[in-house]
Amino acid sequence: MDNILAIIKSNPKAIMLEIAKREKERRLFFNYKRSTLAKKAGITEASLKRFELTGKIAFDSLLKLGFALDCLEDFLNLFPKPSAHSIKELEKQYQSKTRKRGSL
């Protein structure tokens, strides 16, 4: 847990490298070669290698890797809806969910 907190407090580059490290660990867990995973994900092997070494990858390619490694749903946890801090905010969230097209 402390390691995760340290990553969260670090810079975007460190987070990119940590995500790349986790992808590689998952790839190896499934016993995939880079070429196998790249083909399964529909990306180039060069893109996968660059990602694992630098953490850099196009977002759509990252999603394809998530799908190929059976963790695509984890992306849905990015940018969660903010929590309400008051009754007024709760009411506003409820109204936005129930509001119909064209109504205010």
Buried (B, 14 or more C-beta within 10 A) or exposed (E): EEEEEEBEEEEEEBEBBBBBEEBBEBBEEEEBEBEBBBBBBEBEBEBBEBBBEEBEBEEEBBBBBBBBBEEEEEEEEEEEEEEEEEEEEEEEBEEEEEEEEEEE
